[in-house]
């Protein structure tokens, strides 16, 4: 099971790397936007919110709040590291089979606890220290540390 999680995570990361190398920010990375091809490799799809970096409009908020980086949620310009944040949240869900931040049912609660107070769920159920460290660095509040 751990090997499968690693392969899925690596496939998604490679997809993001490809987008970023080509100047594209995805802006809506979440489980619903990941599928699998015939070889059972993960594929990122639904590019409705994806934009080339140079075409982004100021204060344009897009994506799913639960997976959205703090800077994007507050209407700041999205960065490539904004997708890295979303990847960390997605990886948590893949590893634990739990929706992150599910206890925050209103936007105001989510904003207060997750975006302002930097709440993150426990990673203790994830056996791999390397994966725990990866998730922690990906969903860091500070976009320069992702």
Order of alpha helices (4+ residues) and beta strands (2+ residues): alpha-beta-beta-beta-beta-alpha-alpha-alpha-alpha
